[in-house]
Amino acid sequence: MHTVAVLALDQVIPFDLSTPIEVFTRTRLADGSAGYRLLVCAEHPEVDAGHFTLRAPWGLEALREADTIIVPGTAEPDRPLPEAVHDALTSAAAKGKRIASICSGTFVLAAAGLLDGLRATTHWVAAGLLAETYPDVEVDPDVLYVDNGQILTSAGAAAGLDLCLHLIRRDHGSAIAADAARLSVMALEREGGQAQFIALRHPPAPRGSALEPTLLWMQENLARDLSLADIAAHARMSTRTLIRHFREQTGTTPLQWLHRARVRQAQHLLETTQDAVERIGAEVGFGSPTSFRDRFKRTTGVSPVTYRRAFR
C-alpha cells in the first residue's frame, strides 16, 4: 500500500494539514480497499498549530518509510528550518521519495534546497517573498500546482486539494481520482490558475519612486489608447530609459504593466457590475472584444464569462 507521510511543523496551517489527511484516507480502490496508508509526523510529539496544540503519532522516522511526503504550509514561512527536518527531507529526496508542498510549505522545500533550478508555486501572497528569498527557484504565482515529477508544489488553501487529487490520478488513474473528487465535492480539474483569485485591483506602484506619478496616471487613463511613446512623454523620459526604469522598479515592461492593470480593472467590473463583457473590455482600454478575451484569459487562465460566473 502507498504510504503518505504528512509533516507537521510548528505554526502549521490547520487547513493545509487536514486536506491530505481527509483526501488520502477516504480514497478507495476499485475493490473497496484503502488506497493509502497515512502517517502524521513531526520533529517533536507536540506541534504548535496556532490556536491549538496537536500531537503527532509519528516522528521524523516516518519519512523513511513513506512513498510520498506532504509538507503543509505554516503561518511563518520564513522561519528557519530545523536541522533535523532539513536532513530528513534531503535524505528522503536522495532516496527518490516523492515530496509535495501545500501553500507556504513550498518555503520548507526551498530551504532544504529541493527546489533549486526548478519551477515552483506557492500562495500568491507569498510568491514575491519566495522569489526574493530563493532566487534559484523559478516562481510561478499564476498556477494551482507544479509537477516536476519527484517534487511538487501547490498554491494556497483549496489548491492543496487540487494537488492531492492530481497525485491520486498519478497513482491510481482518473477513475479513482474522480471518485475522490466527488467525495470532496470538488472538480477533478479546475479551470484556470490562482491568478484569477488574486484580489488586487491594480499592479502595485512603487511608492516614492520616480515612476509613481506615471503609474498613477496610467491607472487613471486605462481606457485611452496609450502607446509606449505616450507613457514616455508623460514620464519625461526616452522610451529606452522608460523601459529600463520599469524593469528596475516593477519587474516588467510599460505595456505589460498596462495590460495587467486593465485586466485587474476588468476583474473588478466583472465582479461588481452587470455591464456586458464587451462593454467592460472597451471601458478598460481593449480595442476589440477578441483582444480583451485573449488578454484576460492569458492573464487569469479563464475567460471573462467564466470569471464573472465564479466571482459575481
C-alpha positions in Angstrom: 0.0 0.0 0.0 1.2 3.5 -0.8 2.3 5.3 2.4 1.8 9.1 2.7 3.6 11.0 5.5 2.2 14.4 6.3 4.9 16.5 8.0 3.5 18.9 10.7 5.8 21.8 11.6 5.3 24.4 14.3 2.7 27.1 13.2 1.3 24.6 10.7 -1.9 25.9 8.9 -4.7 23.5 10.1 -6.5 23.6 6.7 -3.4 22.6 4.8 -2.7 19.8 7.3 -6.2 18.4 7.2 -6.5 18.4 3.4 -4.2 15.5 2.6 -5.4 13.6 5.7 -9.0 13.8 4.5 -8.4 13.2 0.8 -6.0 10.2 1.1 -7.7 8.4 4.0 -11.0 8.5 2.1 -9.6 7.2 -1.2 -10.8 3.7 -2.1 -9.7 1.4 -4.9 -11.9 -0.5 -7.2 -12.2 -3.4 -4.8 -13.1 -1.2 -1.9 -9.7 -1.4 -0.2 -7.9 1.7 1.1 -5.7 3.4 -1.5 -3.3 4.9 1.0 -1.8 4.5 4.5 -1.3 7.9 6.1 1.1 8.9 8.8 1.1 12.3 10.5 4.6 13.0 11.7 6.6 15.8 13.4 10.1 16.6 14.8 8.6 16.6 18.3 5.4 14.9 19.6 3.6 18.2 20.2 3.1 20.8 17.4 2.0 24.4 17.9 -0.8 24.9 15.4 -1.6 28.5 16.4 -5.0 28.3 18.1 -4.4 24.8 19.5 -1.7 22.2 20.0 -1.7 18.8 18.3 0.1 15.6 18.9 1.7 13.8 16.1 1.7 10.0 16.4 5.0 9.6 14.4 8.4 11.2 14.4 10.6 12.1 11.5 11.5 8.4 11.1 8.1 8.1 9.3 9.6 9.9 6.4 11.9 7.0 5.8 9.1 4.5 5.2 6.8 6.9 3.2 6.4 6.8 -0.5 5.1 10.3 -0.6 5.8 13.2 1.8 3.4 16.1 2.1 4.6 19.4 3.7 1.6 21.7 4.6 2.1 25.4 4.9 3.0 27.3 8.0 2.0 30.7 9.3 5.6 31.7 9.4 7.1 30.7 6.1 10.4 32.5 6.7 11.1 30.7 10.0 14.5 28.9 9.9 14.1 25.2 9.0 15.2 22.9 11.9 18.3 21.0 11.1 16.7 17.6 11.8 13.8 18.4 9.4 16.3 19.6 6.7 18.3 16.4 7.0 15.2 14.2 6.9 13.8 15.8 3.8 17.1 15.9 1.9 17.7 12.2 2.8 14.2 11.3 1.6 14.7 13.2 -1.7 18.1 11.5 -2.2 16.3 8.1 -1.9 13.8 9.2 -4.6 10.8 9.7 -2.4 8.1 11.9 -3.9 7.8 15.2 -1.9 5.0 17.7 -2.3 4.1 21.0 -0.6 0.9 22.9 0.1 0.8 26.7 0.2 3.7 28.1 2.1 5.1 24.6 2.6 7.0 25.5 -0.6 9.3 27.5 1.6 10.3 24.4 3.5 11.2 22.6 0.3 13.2 25.6 -0.9 15.0 25.9 2.4 16.0 22.3 2.1 17.5 23.0 -1.4 15.0 20.7 -3.1 13.7 23.4 -5.5 16.9 24.9 -6.8 16.6 25.2 -10.6 13.0 24.0 -10.5 9.7 25.8 -11.3 7.5 26.1 -8.2 4.5 27.9 -6.9 3.0 28.9 -3.5 0.2 31.1 -2.3 0.1 34.3 -4.4 0.5 36.5 -1.3 3.9 34.8 -0.6 5.1 34.4 -4.1 7.2 37.6 -4.1 8.9 36.7 -0.8 9.6 33.2 -2.1 11.3 34.6 -5.3 13.2 37.2 -3.3 14.4 34.7 -0.6 15.3 31.8 -3.0 16.5 33.3 -6.3 17.4 29.9 -7.7 13.8 28.9 -7.7 11.6 29.8 -10.7 8.5 31.0 -9.0 5.2 30.8 -11.0 2.5 32.6 -9.0 -0.3 32.0 -11.5 -0.8 28.2 -11.3 -2.6 26.0 -8.9 0.3 23.4 -8.7 3.5 22.5 -10.4 4.5 18.9 -11.0 8.3 18.4 -11.5 8.0 14.6 -11.2 9.6 13.9 -7.9 9.0 17.3 -6.4 5.6 19.1 -6.5 4.4 22.4 -5.1 0.9 23.9 -4.8 -0.7 27.2 -4.1 -2.8 28.1 -1.1 -5.8 26.5 0.6 -8.0 24.7 -2.0 -5.1 24.3 -4.4 -3.8 21.7 -1.9 -6.9 19.7 -2.8 -6.1 20.0 -6.5 -2.6 18.7 -5.8 -3.8 15.7 -3.8 -6.3 14.7 -6.5 -3.6 15.0 -9.1 -1.4 12.7 -7.0 -4.2 10.2 -6.7 -4.7 10.3 -10.5 -0.9 9.7 -11.0 -1.0 6.7 -8.6 -4.3 5.0 -9.4 -5.8 6.6 -12.5 -8.6 9.0 -13.4 -11.5 6.8 -12.2 -10.2 6.5 -8.6 -9.3 10.2 -8.6 -12.7 11.2 -9.9 -14.3 9.2 -7.0 -12.1 11.0 -4.5 -13.1 14.4 -6.1 -16.8 13.6 -5.8 -16.3 12.7 -2.1 -14.7 16.1 -1.7 -17.4 17.8 -3.7 -14.6 19.1 -5.9 -14.0 19.1 -9.7 -11.2 16.8 -10.6 -9.7 19.6 -12.7 -10.4 23.3 -12.1 -10.3 25.7 -14.9 -7.6 28.4 -14.8 -4.9 29.1 -12.2 -4.6 31.1 -9.0 -4.2 34.4 -10.9 -8.0 34.5 -11.1 -8.1 34.6 -7.3 -5.6 37.5 -6.7 -7.5 40.3 -5.0 -5.5 43.2 -6.4 -7.3 45.8 -8.4 -4.1 47.3 -9.9 -0.5 46.1 -10.0 1.4 47.7 -7.1 3.0 51.1 -7.8 6.3 51.6 -6.0 5.7 54.5 -3.5 8.2 57.3 -3.7 9.8 56.1 -6.9 10.4 58.3 -10.0 7.7 56.3 -11.8 4.9 56.7 -9.2 3.2 59.7 -10.9 3.3 58.0 -14.3 1.9 54.7 -12.9 -1.0 56.6 -11.2 -1.6 58.4 -14.5 -1.7 55.1 -16.4 -4.2 53.7 -13.8 -6.4 56.7 -14.3 -6.3 56.5 -18.1 -6.7 52.8 -18.8 -9.4 53.4 -21.4 -7.1 55.6 -23.6 -5.1 54.0 -26.4 -1.8 54.6 -24.7 1.4 53.9 -26.6 4.9 53.5 -25.3 5.7 57.0 -26.7 2.7 58.4 -24.7 3.9 56.9 -21.5 7.5 58.0 -22.1 6.3 61.6 -22.8 4.4 61.7 -19.5 7.4 60.4 -17.6 9.6 62.8 -19.4 12.0 60.1 -20.4 13.1 58.5 -23.6 11.4 55.2 -24.4 14.7 53.3 -23.8 15.1 55.0 -20.3 11.5 54.3 -19.5 11.8 50.6 -20.2 14.9 50.4 -18.1 13.2 52.1 -15.2 10.1 49.9 -15.5 12.3 46.8 -15.4 14.1 48.0 -12.3 11.1 49.3 -10.4 8.2 47.0 -11.4 9.9 43.9 -12.9 8.1 44.2 -16.2 7.7 46.4 -19.3 5.4 49.5 -19.5 2.9 47.8 -21.9 2.8 44.6 -19.9 2.1 46.6 -16.8 -0.6 48.5 -18.6 -2.2 45.2 -19.9 -2.2 43.7 -16.4 -3.7 46.9 -14.9 -6.5 46.7 -17.5 -7.2 43.1 -16.7 -7.4 43.9 -12.9 -9.8 46.7 -13.6 -11.9 44.4 -15.8 -12.0 41.8 -12.9 -13.4 44.5 -10.6 -16.1 45.4 -13.1 -17.0 41.8 -13.8 -17.5 41.3 -10.1 -19.4 44.4 -9.3 -21.4 45.5 -12.3 -23.9 43.9 -14.8 -22.2 45.6 -17.8 -21.8 43.4 -20.8 -18.4 41.8 -21.2 -17.8 43.6 -24.5 -18.6 47.0 -22.8 -16.2 46.2 -20.0 -13.4 45.4 -22.4 -13.9 48.7 -24.1 -14.1 50.6 -20.8 -10.7 49.3 -19.7 -9.0 50.1 -23.0 -9.0 47.0 -25.1 -9.6 47.8 -28.8 -11.8 44.7 -29.6 -13.8 42.0 -27.7 -11.4 39.4 -29.1 -8.3 41.2 -27.8 -10.0 41.6 -24.4 -10.9 37.9 -24.2 -7.5 36.8 -25.3 -5.6 39.0 -22.9 -7.9 38.3 -20.0 -7.6 34.5 -20.4 -3.8 34.8 -20.8 -3.6 36.7 -17.5 -6.1 34.8 -15.4 -6.4 31.4 -17.0 -10.1 31.7 -17.6 -12.5 33.7 -19.9 -14.2 36.8 -18.7 -17.6 35.0 -18.7 -16.2 32.1 -16.6 -14.6 34.6 -14.2 -17.8 36.5 -13.7 -19.7 33.3 -13.1 -17.3 32.3 -10.4 -17.0 35.7 -8.6 -20.2 37.7 -9.0 
